[in-house]
Amino acid sequence: MRRIFKFQKVRFIAVGGLNTLADFILFNLILWSFSIHPVIANSISLLTCMVLSFFLNHYFVFQSKKPIKLSDFLKFMIGTGIVMLVAQNIALVGSIAVLQNSIGDYLKDIHVEPSLVIANIAKLIAVGVSMVANYLLYKYVIFRHATNNTDYSS
């Protein structure tokens, strides 16, 4: 198991998977508990999971030995915030519109609540869009000076 985690991209995908799971759980808890717009639920879950993501990326993915500085954390939050809150919410809204027009009536016909199903499918699409953008942002901007930035898979 340790051998597979020597690859930076594998660590990134593992952390991304864990973060995505936490994000989906929180997104749905907020959506179901408060019946608020999916963009608001998404923004709250994203901001919460961004903090978790910073620490997991710093220590595990990029294996930085540098102590965490407030400036590094703020750079991460701003950079990730732009990608996640802007790009992911645009993808979310666009996906919801397309999905409502394409499968909304079908879901109603089979007696499934379309808003929650559509919100979750749209969230999954939006996560895919932001995952690629975040990897590039983290590797080349946020954690580019990590002491152990070697990726043996290249």
C-alpha positions as CSV (number, residue, x, y, z in Angstrom):
1,M,0.0,0.0,0.0
2,R,2.8,2.4,0.8
3,R,4.4,1.8,-2.6
4,I,1.3,3.2,-4.4
5,F,1.3,6.4,-2.2
6,K,4.8,7.3,-3.3
7,F,3.2,8.8,-6.4
8,Q,2.1,12.3,-5.9
9,K,-0.8,12.0,-8.3
10,V,-2.1,9.0,-6.4
11,R,-1.9,10.9,-3.1
12,F,-3.7,13.8,-4.8
13,I,-6.5,11.6,-6.1
14,A,-6.8,9.8,-2.7
15,V,-7.1,13.2,-0.8
16,G,-9.4,14.5,-3.5
17,G,-11.6,11.4,-3.0
18,L,-11.7,11.8,0.7
19,N,-12.4,15.5,0.4
20,T,-15.1,14.9,-2.2
21,L,-16.8,12.4,0.0
22,A,-16.8,14.9,2.9
23,D,-18.0,17.6,0.6
24,F,-20.9,15.5,-0.7
25,I,-22.0,14.5,2.8
26,L,-21.9,18.0,4.0
27,F,-23.6,19.3,0.8
28,N,-26.5,16.9,1.2
29,L,-26.8,17.5,5.0
30,I,-27.1,21.2,4.3
31,L,-29.4,20.7,1.3
32,W,-31.8,18.3,3.1
33,S,-31.7,20.0,6.5
34,F,-32.2,23.6,5.5
35,S,-33.9,23.4,2.0
36,I,-31.6,26.1,0.6
37,H,-30.4,26.7,-2.9
38,P,-27.8,24.2,-4.1
39,V,-25.3,27.0,-4.8
40,I,-25.5,28.2,-1.1
41,A,-25.2,24.6,0.2
42,N,-22.3,24.0,-2.2
43,S,-20.5,27.2,-1.1
44,I,-20.7,26.3,2.6
45,S,-19.6,22.7,2.1
46,L,-16.7,23.8,-0.2
47,L,-15.4,26.4,2.2
48,T,-15.4,23.9,5.0
49,C,-13.7,21.2,3.0
50,M,-11.1,23.7,1.7
51,V,-9.6,24.0,5.1
52,L,-9.3,20.2,5.4
53,S,-7.9,20.1,1.9
54,F,-5.1,22.6,2.7
55,F,-3.7,20.5,5.5
56,L,-4.0,17.2,3.7
57,N,-2.4,18.6,0.6
58,H,0.4,20.4,2.6
59,Y,1.4,17.4,4.6
60,F,0.4,14.3,2.7
61,V,0.1,15.1,-1.1
62,F,3.0,17.5,-1.5
63,Q,4.8,16.3,1.7
64,S,5.9,19.8,2.6
65,K,8.4,20.0,5.5
66,K,7.9,23.8,5.7
67,P,5.9,25.0,8.7
68,I,2.6,26.4,7.7
69,K,2.5,30.2,7.3
70,L,-0.6,32.3,7.3
71,S,0.4,33.6,3.9
72,D,0.5,30.1,2.5
73,F,-2.9,29.3,3.9
74,L,-4.4,32.5,2.6
75,K,-2.9,31.9,-0.9
76,F,-4.4,28.4,-0.8
77,M,-7.8,29.7,0.3
78,I,-7.9,32.5,-2.3
79,G,-6.7,30.3,-5.1
80,T,-8.8,27.4,-4.3
81,G,-11.7,29.7,-3.5
82,I,-11.6,31.1,-7.0
83,V,-11.5,27.7,-8.6
84,M,-14.1,26.1,-6.3
85,L,-16.5,28.9,-5.6
86,V,-16.5,30.4,-9.1
87,A,-15.7,27.6,-11.5
88,Q,-17.5,24.9,-9.6
89,N,-20.6,27.0,-9.0
90,I,-20.8,28.0,-12.6
91,A,-20.5,24.3,-13.6
92,L,-23.1,23.5,-11.0
93,V,-25.6,26.0,-12.2
94,G,-25.0,25.1,-15.8
95,S,-25.3,21.4,-15.1
96,I,-28.5,21.9,-13.1
97,A,-30.1,23.8,-16.1
98,V,-29.1,21.1,-18.6
99,L,-30.2,18.2,-16.3
100,Q,-33.5,19.8,-15.5
101,N,-34.3,20.1,-19.1
102,S,-33.1,16.6,-20.0
103,I,-34.0,14.3,-17.1
104,G,-36.3,16.4,-14.8
105,D,-39.6,15.1,-16.3
106,Y,-38.3,11.5,-16.5
107,L,-37.5,11.6,-12.8
108,K,-41.0,13.0,-12.0
109,D,-42.5,10.2,-14.1
110,I,-40.8,7.5,-12.0
111,H,-41.7,9.3,-8.8
112,V,-38.2,10.4,-7.8
113,E,-37.7,13.9,-6.4
114,P,-35.8,15.5,-9.2
115,S,-34.2,18.5,-7.3
116,L,-32.0,16.3,-5.1
117,V,-31.0,13.9,-7.8
118,I,-30.2,16.7,-10.2
119,A,-28.3,18.7,-7.6
120,N,-26.1,15.7,-6.8
121,I,-25.4,14.8,-10.5
122,A,-24.6,18.4,-11.2
123,K,-22.3,18.5,-8.1
124,L,-20.5,15.5,-9.4
125,I,-19.9,17.1,-12.8
126,A,-18.7,20.3,-11.1
127,V,-16.3,18.4,-8.9
128,G,-14.7,16.8,-12.0
129,V,-14.2,20.3,-13.6
130,S,-12.6,21.7,-10.4
131,M,-10.4,18.7,-9.7
132,V,-8.2,19.2,-12.8
133,A,-8.0,22.9,-12.2
134,N,-7.1,22.5,-8.6
135,Y,-4.3,19.9,-9.2
136,L,-2.6,22.4,-11.7
137,L,-3.1,25.3,-9.2
138,Y,-1.6,23.3,-6.3
139,K,1.3,21.8,-8.2
140,Y,2.4,24.9,-10.0
141,V,1.4,27.7,-7.7
142,I,0.4,26.9,-4.1
143,F,2.8,24.0,-3.3
144,R,5.5,24.6,-5.9
145,H,8.2,25.1,-3.3
146,A,7.4,22.0,-1.2
147,T,10.6,20.3,-0.3
148,N,9.6,16.9,-1.6
149,N,7.7,17.7,-4.8
150,T,8.9,14.7,-6.7
151,D,6.5,12.7,-8.7
152,Y,8.0,9.4,-9.7
153,S,5.2,8.7,-12.1
154,S,6.3,11.3,-14.7
